[in-house]
Amino acid sequence: MTSPVTPVRRRLVAALLGVAVVLSGLVVAPAQAADTTPPTAPKITVDRWLPAKSSRFSGLWAWYPRATWTASRDAGRIAAYQVQRRTTGEFASLSPWATIGRTWRSPDTRSVKTQVYAGAQVCLRVRARDAAGNVGPWSPRRCTTAPITPMVGIDPYPAFVTNDGPFTHDYAVVSTRLDDFITRSRHRFEDVRGVRVKVRTGPDAGRMKVYVGKHYLGTVNARSDHQGWHSRKILVPADEAGSGRIRFVPVTRAPVHLRFVWAIR
């Protein structure tokens, strides 16, 4: 004989049927994928060529350029940036990369100030880290270079140095007519692959060769239909860089007036 269905059993069966109905319509969401994509590389900006100090300047020959960078892009949130620099002075090669300040800095600040002395070069790079801990690639490095002048950096004793009057910048005169004079840097430079110079151009200006030690970099031609102080640049491949004093050797009787020199490492 079949046992009677009690009220308790009815309620239990009803509850089980209800759970089955709910489960039959339940959609289980997939687990969220972990963020493994690093941020993009920022773009860093800094003045490539630092200007010469005023002709009335007195004090420490140091520059304090500020570098800025764009925000990295990321699927999540940028948590921090890391900034590194490498430097070189007149006597040394580029140093290893070193972090400026804290290893990771706030994402709300996207600039940093650095220091450069006469004749030196500083290179900077930056990368981002997101909230998930992914570290992005380094930005391409950007460098800034401070000049040397006949007052600071050019050996004044063998050079023929003059100026255009009070409170004007000195300049060296490079000409074959001045056989007893030599225009060269005071100190040795390491791993120089080029120079940028400020010379006085004009129809009566001449040419000069540029050396680092015994290594020839190229020839600067200051002759031009346009008169005034203008920049000229010589650059060789990095594997052809040289070390030694930077020398400016005259090619013509027509003079080259040399005011500022930026060494490119």
Buried (B, 14 or more C-beta within 10 A) or exposed (E): EEEEEEEEEEEEEEEEEEEEEEEEEEEEEEEEEEBEEBBBBBBBBBEEBBEBBEBEEEEEBEBEBEBBBBBBEBEEEBBBBBBBBBBBBBEBEBEEEEEBEEEBBEBEEBEBEBBBBBBBBBBBBBBBBBEBEBBBBBBEBBBBBBBBBBBBBBBBEEBBBEBEEEEEBBBBBBBBEBEEBBBBBBBBBBBBBBBBBBBBBBEEBBBBBBBBBEBBBBEBBBBBEEEEEBEBEBEBEEEEBBBBBBBBBBBBEBBBBBBBBBBBB
